[in-house]
């Protein structure tokens, strides 16, 4: 359990660790399969399996749509944000120069990347950009410690976007309806 021998024709006979198989007792892929014998209440296994796609969708929508307003603050000055001018001055002040370049890039990653993740279109590349972004955000907050406003939330968002970077948009995404995805 947890160790699987790869198909030699696909993975060159390399043994790899399957976290999905270890946690869920099932196969890797978009379909969730629960090992019901591991559950305290095995009857809930079917419920967990039936809700997997919905939960994936809810997490993707929440993650993407929560990041979008941060981009709107930076790009358009909405929700009390500084707009491009104020955000550029802030980035110059903290050492990310030139702020006039960094501000629109960061605002665009948050705004457009968040929208793409939310709808599940080009989810992996959008999430990859957000992973890079949240590495910088985490580094910025590192000096403040873990709490108030430390690295706890940037680490959470970083982890969420790593999930989407690796797993993609899920079965209820635009990506899944296209003939190919990243």
Order of alpha helices (4+ residues) and beta strands (2+ residues): beta-alpha-beta-alpha-alpha-alpha-alpha-alpha-alpha-alpha
